[in-house]
Amino acid sequence: MQGERYVGGLWCREVLENLCDYVDDELDDELRRTMESHLRGCDVCERFGGEYAATVGQLRTALSSSPPLAEELQERLRQRLRVAQLGDSDS
Ligand SMILES: [Zn+2]
């Protein structure tokens, strides 16, 4: 991906690859913190996100206001990701 950034120890691509597991709370603490520091410090993954862009945007907003992620927001993000994945099922 052209123009992606290396922030907080991860590339945008890696953040997007781990996004589903992050939202499902399946990452270990270290990777989760790394993801969060990337999302706080990077505003370009939102552009690379494609179907995930809205999710990334909401995560960034949530992280900059009141961590940890509220349960209600987490559930909304899960649903959004499910919808995004349905549109991408043949890959
Ligand atoms: Zn990024």
PDB file of the backbone (N, CA, C, O) and the ligand in Angstrom, with CONECT records:
HET     ZN  A 101       1
ATOM      1  N   MET A   1       0.841  -1.205   0.000  1.00  0.00           N
ATOM      2  CA  MET A   1       0.000   0.000   0.000  1.00  0.00           C
ATOM      3  C   MET A   1       0.868   1.244   0.000  1.00  0.00           C
ATOM      4  O   MET A   1       1.699   1.435   0.888  1.00  0.00           O
ATOM      5  N   GLN A   2       0.674   2.068  -0.980  1.00  0.00           N
ATOM      6  CA  GLN A   2       1.485   3.258  -1.087  1.00  0.00           C
ATOM      7  C   GLN A   2       1.078   4.309  -0.046  1.00  0.00           C
ATOM      8  O   GLN A   2      -0.101   4.633   0.103  1.00  0.00           O
ATOM      9  N   GLY A   3       2.076   4.830   0.666  1.00  0.00           N
ATOM     10  CA  GLY A   3       1.797   5.892   1.613  1.00  0.00           C
ATOM     11  C   GLY A   3       1.418   5.410   2.992  1.00  0.00           C
ATOM     12  O   GLY A   3       1.151   6.219   3.881  1.00  0.00           O
ATOM     13  N   GLU A   4       1.391   4.083   3.187  1.00  0.00           N
ATOM     14  CA  GLU A   4       1.052   3.614   4.531  1.00  0.00           C
ATOM     15  C   GLU A   4       2.156   3.999   5.508  1.00  0.00           C
ATOM     16  O   GLU A   4       3.285   4.284   5.109  1.00  0.00           O
ATOM     17  N   ARG A   5       1.818   4.002   6.769  1.00  0.00           N
ATOM     18  CA  ARG A   5       2.750   4.477   7.781  1.00  0.00           C
ATOM     19  C   ARG A   5       3.165   3.378   8.736  1.00  0.00           C
ATOM     20  O   ARG A   5       2.456   2.396   8.953  1.00  0.00           O
ATOM     21  N   TYR A   6       4.361   3.589   9.305  1.00  0.00           N
ATOM     22  CA  TYR A   6       4.849   2.736  10.379  1.00  0.00           C
ATOM     23  C   TYR A   6       4.768   3.541  11.659  1.00  0.00           C
ATOM     24  O   TYR A   6       5.568   4.447  11.890  1.00  0.00           O
ATOM     25  N   VAL A   7       3.787   3.199  12.496  1.00  0.00           N
ATOM     26  CA  VAL A   7       3.544   3.965  13.722  1.00  0.00           C
ATOM     27  C   VAL A   7       3.370   2.995  14.882  1.00  0.00           C
ATOM     28  O   VAL A   7       2.642   2.008  14.766  1.00  0.00           O
ATOM     29  N   GLY A   8       4.026   3.269  15.984  1.00  0.00           N
ATOM     30  CA  GLY A   8       3.825   2.477  17.191  1.00  0.00           C
ATOM     31  C   GLY A   8       4.277   1.037  17.058  1.00  0.00           C
ATOM     32  O   GLY A   8       3.908   0.197  17.879  1.00  0.00           O
ATOM     33  N   GLY A   9       5.086   0.730  16.016  1.00  0.00           N
ATOM     34  CA  GLY A   9       5.592  -0.623  15.865  1.00  0.00           C
ATOM     35  C   GLY A   9       4.846  -1.470  14.853  1.00  0.00           C
ATOM     36  O   GLY A   9       5.157  -2.650  14.688  1.00  0.00           O
ATOM     37  N   LEU A  10       3.871  -0.893  14.174  1.00  0.00           N
ATOM     38  CA  LEU A  10       3.116  -1.641  13.167  1.00  0.00           C
ATOM     39  C   LEU A  10       2.928  -0.799  11.907  1.00  0.00           C
ATOM     40  O   LEU A  10       2.889   0.430  11.955  1.00  0.00           O
ATOM     41  N   TRP A  11       2.814  -1.505  10.772  1.00  0.00           N
ATOM     42  CA  TRP A  11       2.395  -0.857   9.536  1.00  0.00           C
ATOM     43  C   TRP A  11       0.874  -0.853   9.467  1.00  0.00           C
ATOM     44  O   TRP A  11       0.208  -1.698  10.064  1.00  0.00           O
ATOM     45  N   CYS A  12       0.338   0.115   8.728  1.00  0.00           N
ATOM     46  CA  CYS A  12      -1.109   0.183   8.536  1.00  0.00           C
ATOM     47  C   CYS A  12      -1.672  -1.165   8.103  1.00  0.00           C
ATOM     48  O   CYS A  12      -2.708  -1.600   8.605  1.00  0.00           O
ATOM     49  N   ARG A  13      -0.998  -1.817   7.183  1.00  0.00           N
ATOM     50  CA  ARG A  13      -1.449  -3.100   6.658  1.00  0.00           C
ATOM     51  C   ARG A  13      -1.634  -4.113   7.792  1.00  0.00           C
ATOM     52  O   ARG A  13      -2.611  -4.860   7.816  1.00  0.00           O
ATOM     53  N   GLU A  14      -0.681  -4.126   8.730  1.00  0.00           N
ATOM     54  CA  GLU A  14      -0.749  -5.079   9.838  1.00  0.00           C
ATOM     55  C   GLU A  14      -1.910  -4.747  10.772  1.00  0.00           C
ATOM     56  O   GLU A  14      -2.566  -5.636  11.315  1.00  0.00           O
ATOM     57  N   VAL A  15      -2.143  -3.462  10.944  1.00  0.00           N
ATOM     58  CA  VAL A  15      -3.277  -3.052  11.775  1.00  0.00           C
ATOM     59  C   VAL A  15      -4.582  -3.542  11.150  1.00  0.00           C
ATOM     60  O   VAL A  15      -5.451  -4.069  11.843  1.00  0.00           O
ATOM     61  N   LEU A  16      -4.709  -3.364   9.847  1.00  0.00           N
ATOM     62  CA  LEU A  16      -5.943  -3.781   9.176  1.00  0.00           C
ATOM     63  C   LEU A  16      -6.097  -5.298   9.206  1.00  0.00           C
ATOM     64  O   LEU A  16      -7.208  -5.814   9.327  1.00  0.00           O
ATOM     65  N   GLU A  17      -4.967  -6.011   9.096  1.00  0.00           N
ATOM     66  CA  GLU A  17      -5.033  -7.475   9.146  1.00  0.00           C
ATOM     67  C   GLU A  17      -5.510  -7.980  10.503  1.00  0.00           C
ATOM     68  O   GLU A  17      -6.161  -9.020  10.597  1.00  0.00           O
ATOM     69  N   ASN A  18      -5.179  -7.235  11.545  1.00  0.00           N
ATOM     70  CA  ASN A  18      -5.517  -7.680  12.900  1.00  0.00           C
ATOM     71  C   ASN A  18      -6.800  -7.058  13.431  1.00  0.00           C
ATOM     72  O   ASN A  18      -7.184  -7.281  14.580  1.00  0.00           O
ATOM     73  N   LEU A  19      -7.455  -6.278  12.586  1.00  0.00           N
ATOM     74  CA  LEU A  19      -8.597  -5.499  13.052  1.00  0.00           C
ATOM     75  C   LEU A  19      -9.730  -6.380  13.588  1.00  0.00           C
ATOM     76  O   LEU A  19     -10.330  -6.077  14.620  1.00  0.00           O
ATOM     77  N   CYS A  20     -10.010  -7.465  12.879  1.00  0.00           N
ATOM     78  CA  CYS A  20     -11.107  -8.356  13.310  1.00  0.00           C
ATOM     79  C   CYS A  20     -10.815  -8.932  14.691  1.00  0.00           C
ATOM     80  O   CYS A  20     -11.680  -8.942  15.567  1.00  0.00           O
ATOM     81  N   ASP A  21      -9.583  -9.414  14.873  1.00  0.00           N
ATOM     82  CA  ASP A  21      -9.216  -9.996  16.158  1.00  0.00           C
ATOM     83  C   ASP A  21      -9.212  -8.940  17.258  1.00  0.00           C
ATOM     84  O   ASP A  21      -9.544  -9.222  18.409  1.00  0.00           O
ATOM     85  N   TYR A  22      -8.835  -7.739  16.888  1.00  0.00           N
ATOM     86  CA  TYR A  22      -8.859  -6.665  17.882  1.00  0.00           C
ATOM     87  C   TYR A  22     -10.279  -6.424  18.368  1.00  0.00           C
ATOM     88  O   TYR A  22     -10.537  -6.362  19.570  1.00  0.00           O
ATOM     89  N   VAL A  23     -11.192  -6.289  17.421  1.00  0.00           N
ATOM     90  CA  VAL A  23     -12.580  -6.003  17.779  1.00  0.00           C
ATOM     91  C   VAL A  23     -13.191  -7.173  18.561  1.00  0.00           C
ATOM     92  O   VAL A  23     -14.028  -6.973  19.441  1.00  0.00           O
ATOM     93  N   ASP A  24     -12.762  -8.393  18.228  1.00  0.00           N
ATOM     94  CA  ASP A  24     -13.246  -9.563  18.968  1.00  0.00           C
ATOM     95  C   ASP A  24     -12.496  -9.785  20.274  1.00  0.00           C
ATOM     96  O   ASP A  24     -12.773 -10.737  21.004  1.00  0.00           O
ATOM     97  N   ASP A  25     -11.546  -8.903  20.564  1.00  0.00           N
ATOM     98  CA  ASP A  25     -10.781  -8.983  21.803  1.00  0.00           C
ATOM     99  C   ASP A  25      -9.997 -10.286  21.902  1.00  0.00           C
ATOM    100  O   ASP A  25      -9.925 -10.906  22.963  1.00  0.00           O
ATOM    101  N   GLU A  26      -9.411 -10.688  20.777  1.00  0.00           N
ATOM    102  CA  GLU A  26      -8.670 -11.944  20.750  1.00  0.00           C
ATOM    103  C   GLU A  26      -7.159 -11.743  20.658  1.00  0.00           C
ATOM    104  O   GLU A  26      -6.406 -12.706  20.511  1.00  0.00           O
ATOM    105  N   LEU A  27      -6.730 -10.510  20.744  1.00  0.00           N
ATOM    106  CA  LEU A  27      -5.296 -10.262  20.668  1.00  0.00           C
ATOM    107  C   LEU A  27      -4.679 -10.302  22.063  1.00  0.00           C
ATOM    108  O   LEU A  27      -5.344 -10.019  23.060  1.00  0.00           O
ATOM    109  N   ASP A  28      -3.388 -10.660  22.117  1.00  0.00           N
ATOM    110  CA  ASP A  28      -2.731 -10.554  23.415  1.00  0.00           C
ATOM    111  C   ASP A  28      -2.493  -9.079  23.745  1.00  0.00           C
ATOM    112  O   ASP A  28      -2.528  -8.210  22.875  1.00  0.00           O
ATOM    113  N   ASP A  29      -2.251  -8.833  25.022  1.00  0.00           N
ATOM    114  CA  ASP A  29      -2.177  -7.453  25.503  1.00  0.00           C
ATOM    115  C   ASP A  29      -1.165  -6.609  24.749  1.00  0.00           C
ATOM    116  O   ASP A  29      -1.412  -5.443  24.440  1.00  0.00           O
ATOM    117  N   GLU A  30      -0.029  -7.211  24.459  1.00  0.00           N
ATOM    118  CA  GLU A  30       1.028  -6.434  23.823  1.00  0.00           C
ATOM    119  C   GLU A  30       0.599  -5.970  22.433  1.00  0.00           C
ATOM    120  O   GLU A  30       0.773  -4.805  22.077  1.00  0.00           O
ATOM    121  N   LEU A  31       0.037  -6.897  21.652  1.00  0.00           N
ATOM    122  CA  LEU A  31      -0.377  -6.531  20.302  1.00  0.00           C
ATOM    123  C   LEU A  31      -1.545  -5.540  20.355  1.00  0.00           C
ATOM    124  O   LEU A  31      -1.629  -4.625  19.536  1.00  0.00           O
ATOM    125  N   ARG A  32      -2.433  -5.728  21.314  1.00  0.00           N
ATOM    126  CA  ARG A  32      -3.558  -4.807  21.420  1.00  0.00           C
ATOM    127  C   ARG A  32      -3.079  -3.384  21.712  1.00  0.00           C
ATOM    128  O   ARG A  32      -3.565  -2.413  21.132  1.00  0.00           O
ATOM    129  N   ARG A  33      -2.122  -3.289  22.620  1.00  0.00           N
ATOM    130  CA  ARG A  33      -1.593  -1.954  22.925  1.00  0.00           C
ATOM    131  C   ARG A  33      -0.888  -1.349  21.719  1.00  0.00           C
ATOM    132  O   ARG A  33      -0.987  -0.150  21.459  1.00  0.00           O
ATOM    133  N   THR A  34      -0.175  -2.202  20.989  1.00  0.00           N
ATOM    134  CA  THR A  34       0.516  -1.722  19.791  1.00  0.00           C
ATOM    135  C   THR A  34      -0.490  -1.220  18.762  1.00  0.00           C
ATOM    136  O   THR A  34      -0.303  -0.164  18.158  1.00  0.00           O
ATOM    137  N   MET A  35      -1.550  -1.984  18.574  1.00  0.00           N
ATOM    138  CA  MET A  35      -2.624  -1.561  17.667  1.00  0.00           C
ATOM    139  C   MET A  35      -3.187  -0.206  18.081  1.00  0.00           C
ATOM    140  O   MET A  35      -3.394   0.679  17.250  1.00  0.00           O
ATOM    141  N   GLU A  36      -3.428  -0.063  19.379  1.00  0.00           N
ATOM    142  CA  GLU A  36      -4.036   1.175  19.860  1.00  0.00           C
ATOM    143  C   GLU A  36      -3.106   2.359  19.678  1.00  0.00           C
ATOM    144  O   GLU A  36      -3.545   3.456  19.332  1.00  0.00           O
ATOM    145  N   SER A  37      -1.811   2.135  19.914  1.00  0.00           N
ATOM    146  CA  SER A  37      -0.906   3.264  19.754  1.00  0.00           C
ATOM    147  C   SER A  37      -0.774   3.628  18.275  1.00  0.00           C
ATOM    148  O   SER A  37      -0.592   4.798  17.937  1.00  0.00           O
ATOM    149  N   HIS A  38      -0.864   2.636  17.401  1.00  0.00           N
ATOM    150  CA  HIS A  38      -0.859   2.953  15.970  1.00  0.00           C
ATOM    151  C   HIS A  38      -2.104   3.752  15.593  1.00  0.00           C
ATOM    152  O   HIS A  38      -2.019   4.781  14.922  1.00  0.00           O
ATOM    153  N   LEU A  39      -3.242   3.266  16.030  1.00  0.00           N
ATOM    154  CA  LEU A  39      -4.495   3.922  15.642  1.00  0.00           C
ATOM    155  C   LEU A  39      -4.562   5.357  16.169  1.00  0.00           C
ATOM    156  O   LEU A  39      -5.096   6.251  15.513  1.00  0.00           O
ATOM    157  N   ARG A  40      -4.009   5.557  17.367  1.00  0.00           N
ATOM    158  CA  ARG A  40      -4.014   6.924  17.910  1.00  0.00           C
ATOM    159  C   ARG A  40      -3.102   7.836  17.107  1.00  0.00           C
ATOM    160  O   ARG A  40      -3.392   9.018  16.924  1.00  0.00           O
ATOM    161  N   GLY A  41      -1.980   7.266  16.623  1.00  0.00           N
ATOM    162  CA  GLY A  41      -0.976   8.113  16.015  1.00  0.00           C
ATOM    163  C   GLY A  41      -1.026   8.179  14.500  1.00  0.00           C
ATOM    164  O   GLY A  41      -0.236   8.899  13.889  1.00  0.00           O
ATOM    165  N   CYS A  42      -1.938   7.443  13.883  1.00  0.00           N
ATOM    166  CA  CYS A  42      -1.933   7.340  12.428  1.00  0.00           C
ATOM    167  C   CYS A  42      -3.313   7.656  11.877  1.00  0.00           C
ATOM    168  O   CYS A  42      -4.321   7.134  12.352  1.00  0.00           O
ATOM    169  N   ASP A  43      -3.345   8.513  10.873  1.00  0.00           N
ATOM    170  CA  ASP A  43      -4.648   8.858  10.303  1.00  0.00           C
ATOM    171  C   ASP A  43      -4.782   8.363   8.869  1.00  0.00           C
ATOM    172  O   ASP A  43      -5.714   8.748   8.162  1.00  0.00           O
ATOM    173  N   VAL A  44      -3.853   7.510   8.436  1.00  0.00           N
ATOM    174  CA  VAL A  44      -3.958   7.052   7.047  1.00  0.00           C
ATOM    175  C   VAL A  44      -4.580   5.663   6.906  1.00  0.00           C
ATOM    176  O   VAL A  44      -5.084   5.329   5.834  1.00  0.00           O
ATOM    177  N   CYS A  45      -4.557   4.836   7.971  1.00  0.00           N
ATOM    178  CA  CYS A  45      -5.171   3.496   7.787  1.00  0.00           C
ATOM    179  C   CYS A  45      -6.643   3.625   7.474  1.00  0.00           C
ATOM    180  O   CYS A  45      -7.231   2.773   6.807  1.00  0.00           O
ATOM    181  N   GLU A  46      -7.223   4.686   7.956  1.00  0.00           N
ATOM    182  CA  GLU A  46      -8.627   4.919   7.648  1.00  0.00           C
ATOM    183  C   GLU A  46      -8.845   4.978   6.138  1.00  0.00           C
ATOM    184  O   GLU A  46      -9.853   4.491   5.625  1.00  0.00           O
ATOM    185  N   ARG A  47      -7.901   5.570   5.445  1.00  0.00           N
ATOM    186  CA  ARG A  47      -8.025   5.681   3.986  1.00  0.00           C
ATOM    187  C   ARG A  47      -7.783   4.348   3.300  1.00  0.00           C
ATOM    188  O   ARG A  47      -8.382   4.054   2.265  1.00  0.00           O
ATOM    189  N   PHE A  48      -6.876   3.519   3.897  1.00  0.00           N
ATOM    190  CA  PHE A  48      -6.578   2.220   3.293  1.00  0.00           C
ATOM    191  C   PHE A  48      -7.627   1.180   3.631  1.00  0.00           C
ATOM    192  O   PHE A  48      -7.688   0.118   3.012  1.00  0.00           O
ATOM    193  N   GLY A  49      -8.448   1.491   4.612  1.00  0.00           N
ATOM    194  CA  GLY A  49      -9.319   0.480   5.191  1.00  0.00           C
ATOM    195  C   GLY A  49     -10.343  -0.101   4.247  1.00  0.00           C
ATOM    196  O   GLY A  49     -10.826  -1.209   4.482  1.00  0.00           O
ATOM    197  N   GLY A  50     -10.696   0.609   3.177  1.00  0.00           N
ATOM    198  CA  GLY A  50     -11.734   0.102   2.288  1.00  0.00           C
ATOM    199  C   GLY A  50     -13.019  -0.128   3.068  1.00  0.00           C
ATOM    200  O   GLY A  50     -13.584   0.792   3.659  1.00  0.00           O
ATOM    201  N   GLU A  51     -13.473  -1.400   3.053  1.00  0.00           N
ATOM    202  CA  GLU A  51     -14.688  -1.759   3.782  1.00  0.00           C
ATOM    203  C   GLU A  51     -14.535  -1.504   5.280  1.00  0.00           C
ATOM    204  O   GLU A  51     -15.526  -1.328   5.989  1.00  0.00           O
ATOM    205  N   TYR A  52     -13.304  -1.486   5.752  1.00  0.00           N
ATOM    206  CA  TYR A  52     -13.058  -1.342   7.180  1.00  0.00           C
ATOM    207  C   TYR A  52     -12.856   0.114   7.597  1.00  0.00           C
ATOM    208  O   TYR A  52     -12.682   0.416   8.778  1.00  0.00           O
ATOM    209  N   ALA A  53     -12.882   0.994   6.625  1.00  0.00           N
ATOM    210  CA  ALA A  53     -12.538   2.383   6.914  1.00  0.00           C
ATOM    211  C   ALA A  53     -13.401   2.975   8.023  1.00  0.00           C
ATOM    212  O   ALA A  53     -12.899   3.661   8.914  1.00  0.00           O
ATOM    213  N   ALA A  54     -14.702   2.703   7.960  1.00  0.00           N
ATOM    214  CA  ALA A  54     -15.597   3.269   8.968  1.00  0.00           C
ATOM    215  C   ALA A  54     -15.274   2.707  10.347  1.00  0.00           C
ATOM    216  O   ALA A  54     -15.338   3.419  11.350  1.00  0.00           O
ATOM    217  N   THR A  55     -14.927   1.421  10.387  1.00  0.00           N
ATOM    218  CA  THR A  55     -14.566   0.794  11.658  1.00  0.00           C
ATOM    219  C   THR A  55     -13.305   1.425  12.231  1.00  0.00           C
ATOM    220  O   THR A  55     -13.236   1.747  13.417  1.00  0.00           O
ATOM    221  N   VAL A  56     -12.309   1.595  11.365  1.00  0.00           N
ATOM    222  CA  VAL A  56     -11.065   2.217  11.811  1.00  0.00           C
ATOM    223  C   VAL A  56     -11.345   3.621  12.334  1.00  0.00           C
ATOM    224  O   VAL A  56     -10.806   4.028  13.364  1.00  0.00           O
ATOM    225  N   GLY A  57     -12.180   4.347  11.628  1.00  0.00           N
ATOM    226  CA  GLY A  57     -12.511   5.706  12.049  1.00  0.00           C
ATOM    227  C   GLY A  57     -13.168   5.737  13.415  1.00  0.00           C
ATOM    228  O   GLY A  57     -12.837   6.575  14.254  1.00  0.00           O
ATOM    229  N   GLN A  58     -14.110   4.812  13.637  1.00  0.00           N
ATOM    230  CA  GLN A  58     -14.777   4.773  14.939  1.00  0.00           C
ATOM    231  C   GLN A  58     -13.811   4.373  16.042  1.00  0.00           C
ATOM    232  O   GLN A  58     -13.866   4.905  17.151  1.00  0.00           O
ATOM    233  N   LEU A  59     -12.928   3.433  15.733  1.00  0.00           N
ATOM    234  CA  LEU A  59     -11.928   3.023  16.721  1.00  0.00           C
ATOM    235  C   LEU A  59     -11.039   4.191  17.107  1.00  0.00           C
ATOM    236  O   LEU A  59     -10.758   4.414  18.285  1.00  0.00           O
ATOM    237  N   ARG A  60     -10.605   4.930  16.106  1.00  0.00           N
ATOM    238  CA  ARG A  60      -9.721   6.062  16.380  1.00  0.00           C
ATOM    239  C   ARG A  60     -10.425   7.068  17.259  1.00  0.00           C
ATOM    240  O   ARG A  60      -9.834   7.598  18.200  1.00  0.00           O
ATOM    241  N   THR A  61     -11.692   7.338  16.959  1.00  0.00           N
ATOM    242  CA  THR A  61     -12.451   8.282  17.768  1.00  0.00           C
ATOM    243  C   THR A  61     -12.573   7.783  19.199  1.00  0.00           C
ATOM    244  O   THR A  61     -12.375   8.537  20.151  1.00  0.00           O
ATOM    245  N   ALA A  62     -12.904   6.495  19.341  1.00  0.00           N
ATOM    246  CA  ALA A  62     -13.086   5.926  20.676  1.00  0.00           C
ATOM    247  C   ALA A  62     -11.784   5.961  21.467  1.00  0.00           C
ATOM    248  O   ALA A  62     -11.783   6.291  22.653  1.00  0.00           O
ATOM    249  N   LEU A  63     -10.682   5.622  20.817  1.00  0.00           N
ATOM    250  CA  LEU A  63      -9.393   5.560  21.502  1.00  0.00           C
ATOM    251  C   LEU A  63      -8.932   6.932  21.948  1.00  0.00           C
ATOM    252  O   LEU A  63      -8.263   7.070  22.972  1.00  0.00           O
ATOM    253  N   SER A  64      -9.289   7.939  21.180  1.00  0.00           N
ATOM    254  CA  SER A  64      -8.825   9.269  21.543  1.00  0.00           C
ATOM    255  C   SER A  64      -9.714   9.893  22.611  1.00  0.00           C
ATOM    256  O   SER A  64      -9.337  10.896  23.217  1.00  0.00           O
ATOM    257  N   SER A  65     -10.883   9.318  22.850  1.00  0.00           N
ATOM    258  CA  SER A  65     -11.743   9.879  23.878  1.00  0.00           C
ATOM    259  C   SER A  65     -11.678   9.087  25.182  1.00  0.00           C
ATOM    260  O   SER A  65     -11.179   9.594  26.187  1.00  0.00           O
ATOM    261  N   SER A  66     -12.179   7.847  25.178  1.00  0.00           N
ATOM    262  CA  SER A  66     -12.298   7.149  26.450  1.00  0.00           C
ATOM    263  C   SER A  66     -11.940   5.677  26.373  1.00  0.00           C
ATOM    264  O   SER A  66     -12.835   4.833  26.319  1.00  0.00           O
ATOM    265  N   PRO A  67     -10.666   5.347  26.366  1.00  0.00           N
ATOM    266  CA  PRO A  67     -10.290   3.940  26.483  1.00  0.00           C
ATOM    267  C   PRO A  67     -10.578   3.437  27.886  1.00  0.00           C
ATOM    268  O   PRO A  67     -10.563   4.252  28.809  1.00  0.00           O
ATOM    269  N   PRO A  68     -10.836   2.174  28.114  1.00  0.00           N
ATOM    270  CA  PRO A  68     -10.945   1.135  27.091  1.00  0.00           C
ATOM    271  C   PRO A  68     -12.258   1.211  26.332  1.00  0.00           C
ATOM    272  O   PRO A  68     -13.203   1.898  26.717  1.00  0.00           O
ATOM    273  N   LEU A  69     -12.267   0.480  25.249  1.00  0.00           N
ATOM    274  CA  LEU A  69     -13.415   0.485  24.366  1.00  0.00           C
ATOM    275  C   LEU A  69     -14.701   0.097  25.117  1.00  0.00           C
ATOM    276  O   LEU A  69     -14.754  -0.930  25.794  1.00  0.00           O
ATOM    277  N   ALA A  70     -15.708   0.923  24.984  1.00  0.00           N
ATOM    278  CA  ALA A  70     -16.985   0.600  25.610  1.00  0.00           C
ATOM    279  C   ALA A  70     -17.591  -0.633  24.950  1.00  0.00           C
ATOM    280  O   ALA A  70     -17.470  -0.847  23.743  1.00  0.00           O
ATOM    281  N   GLU A  71     -18.243  -1.430  25.781  1.00  0.00           N
ATOM    282  CA  GLU A  71     -18.825  -2.691  25.298  1.00  0.00           C
ATOM    283  C   GLU A  71     -19.814  -2.454  24.164  1.00  0.00           C
ATOM    284  O   GLU A  71     -19.851  -3.208  23.191  1.00  0.00           O
ATOM    285  N   GLU A  72     -20.601  -1.418  24.296  1.00  0.00           N
ATOM    286  CA  GLU A  72     -21.618  -1.147  23.284  1.00  0.00           C
ATOM    287  C   GLU A  72     -20.980  -0.807  21.938  1.00  0.00           C
ATOM    288  O   GLU A  72     -21.426  -1.269  20.887  1.00  0.00           O
ATOM    289  N   LEU A  73     -19.934   0.005  21.992  1.00  0.00           N
ATOM    290  CA  LEU A  73     -19.242   0.367  20.763  1.00  0.00           C
ATOM    291  C   LEU A  73     -18.590  -0.865  20.146  1.00  0.00           C
ATOM    292  O   LEU A  73     -18.617  -1.052  18.929  1.00  0.00           O
ATOM    293  N   GLN A  74     -18.007  -1.699  20.997  1.00  0.00           N
ATOM    294  CA  GLN A  74     -17.342  -2.901  20.516  1.00  0.00           C
ATOM    295  C   GLN A  74     -18.329  -3.781  19.742  1.00  0.00           C
ATOM    296  O   GLN A  74     -17.998  -4.324  18.688  1.00  0.00           O
ATOM    297  N   GLU A  75     -19.533  -3.911  20.275  1.00  0.00           N
ATOM    298  CA  GLU A  75     -20.553  -4.722  19.618  1.00  0.00           C
ATOM    299  C   GLU A  75     -20.943  -4.116  18.268  1.00  0.00           C
ATOM    300  O   GLU A  75     -21.118  -4.834  17.284  1.00  0.00           O
ATOM    301  N   ARG A  76     -21.074  -2.798  18.232  1.00  0.00           N
ATOM    302  CA  ARG A  76     -21.409  -2.145  16.961  1.00  0.00           C
ATOM    303  C   ARG A  76     -20.311  -2.375  15.927  1.00  0.00           C
ATOM    304  O   ARG A  76     -20.593  -2.603  14.751  1.00  0.00           O
ATOM    305  N   LEU A  77     -19.062  -2.313  16.373  1.00  0.00           N
ATOM    306  CA  LEU A  77     -17.944  -2.513  15.454  1.00  0.00           C
ATOM    307  C   LEU A  77     -17.925  -3.943  14.942  1.00  0.00           C
ATOM    308  O   LEU A  77     -17.632  -4.176  13.769  1.00  0.00           O
ATOM    309  N   ARG A  78     -18.236  -4.910  15.812  1.00  0.00           N
ATOM    310  CA  ARG A  78     -18.298  -6.305  15.375  1.00  0.00           C
ATOM    311  C   ARG A  78     -19.321  -6.476  14.265  1.00  0.00           C
ATOM    312  O   ARG A  78     -19.058  -7.129  13.255  1.00  0.00           O
ATOM    313  N   GLN A  79     -20.491  -5.883  14.466  1.00  0.00           N
ATOM    314  CA  GLN A  79     -21.534  -6.018  13.458  1.00  0.00           C
ATOM    315  C   GLN A  79     -21.099  -5.399  12.139  1.00  0.00           C
ATOM    316  O   GLN A  79     -21.353  -5.945  11.065  1.00  0.00           O
ATOM    317  N   ARG A  80     -20.447  -4.263  12.235  1.00  0.00           N
ATOM    318  CA  ARG A  80     -19.984  -3.597  11.027  1.00  0.00           C
ATOM    319  C   ARG A  80     -18.958  -4.452  10.278  1.00  0.00           C
ATOM    320  O   ARG A  80     -18.981  -4.534   9.050  1.00  0.00           O
ATOM    321  N   LEU A  81     -18.069  -5.078  11.028  1.00  0.00           N
ATOM    322  CA  LEU A  81     -17.064  -5.940  10.407  1.00  0.00           C
ATOM    323  C   LEU A  81     -17.719  -7.149   9.762  1.00  0.00           C
ATOM    324  O   LEU A  81     -17.313  -7.571   8.679  1.00  0.00           O
ATOM    325  N   ARG A  82     -18.716  -7.703  10.410  1.00  0.00           N
ATOM    326  CA  ARG A  82     -19.414  -8.852   9.832  1.00  0.00           C
ATOM    327  C   ARG A  82     -20.007  -8.473   8.482  1.00  0.00           C
ATOM    328  O   ARG A  82     -19.889  -9.226   7.515  1.00  0.00           O
ATOM    329  N   VAL A  83     -20.634  -7.325   8.417  1.00  0.00           N
ATOM    330  CA  VAL A  83     -21.227  -6.854   7.169  1.00  0.00           C
ATOM    331  C   VAL A  83     -20.132  -6.690   6.116  1.00  0.00           C
ATOM    332  O   VAL A  83     -20.305  -7.094   4.967  1.00  0.00           O
ATOM    333  N   ALA A  84     -19.021  -6.103   6.505  1.00  0.00           N
ATOM    334  CA  ALA A  84     -17.912  -5.902   5.566  1.00  0.00           C
ATOM    335  C   ALA A  84     -17.382  -7.230   5.057  1.00  0.00           C
ATOM    336  O   ALA A  84     -17.071  -7.364   3.874  1.00  0.00           O
ATOM    337  N   GLN A  85     -17.276  -8.217   5.948  1.00  0.00           N
ATOM    338  CA  GLN A  85     -16.731  -9.509   5.538  1.00  0.00           C
ATOM    339  C   GLN A  85     -17.677 -10.263   4.620  1.00  0.00           C
ATOM    340  O   GLN A  85     -17.225 -10.989   3.734  1.00  0.00           O
ATOM    341  N   LEU A  86     -18.975 -10.107   4.812  1.00  0.00           N
ATOM    342  CA  LEU A  86     -19.931 -10.757   3.932  1.00  0.00           C
ATOM    343  C   LEU A  86     -19.747 -10.321   2.497  1.00  0.00           C
ATOM    344  O   LEU A  86     -19.936 -11.107   1.569  1.00  0.00           O
ATOM    345  N   GLY A  87     -19.373  -9.053   2.313  1.00  0.00           N
ATOM    346  CA  GLY A  87     -19.167  -8.546   0.968  1.00  0.00           C
ATOM    347  C   GLY A  87     -17.845  -8.976   0.369  1.00  0.00           C
ATOM    348  O   GLY A  87     -17.539  -8.637  -0.774  1.00  0.00           O
ATOM    349  N   ASP A  88     -17.066  -9.714   1.124  1.00  0.00           N
ATOM    350  CA  ASP A  88     -15.705 -10.065   0.707  1.00  0.00           C
ATOM    351  C   ASP A  88     -15.460 -11.558   0.881  1.00  0.00           C
ATOM    352  O   ASP A  88     -14.336 -11.987   1.142  1.00  0.00           O
ATOM    353  N   SER A  89     -16.538 -12.357   0.731  1.00  0.00           N
ATOM    354  CA  SER A  89     -16.466 -13.752   1.154  1.00  0.00           C
ATOM    355  C   SER A  89     -15.766 -14.659   0.162  1.00  0.00           C
ATOM    356  O   SER A  89     -15.399 -15.778   0.521  1.00  0.00           O
ATOM    357  N   ASP A  90     -15.565 -14.220  -1.070  1.00  0.00           N
ATOM    358  CA  ASP A  90     -14.956 -15.121  -2.064  1.00  0.00           C
ATOM    359  C   ASP A  90     -13.444 -14.947  -2.195  1.00  0.00           C
ATOM    360  O   ASP A  90     -12.851 -15.448  -3.151  1.00  0.00           O
ATOM    361  N   SER A  91     -12.820 -14.257  -1.268  1.00  0.00           N
ATOM    362  CA  SER A  91     -11.377 -14.050  -1.374  1.00  0.00           C
ATOM    363  C   SER A  91     -10.636 -15.143  -0.619  1.00  0.00           C
ATOM    364  O   SER A  91      -9.406 -15.146  -0.587  1.00  0.00           O
TER     365      SER A  91
HETATM  366 ZN    ZN A 101      -2.031   3.450   9.940  1.00  0.00          ZN2+
END
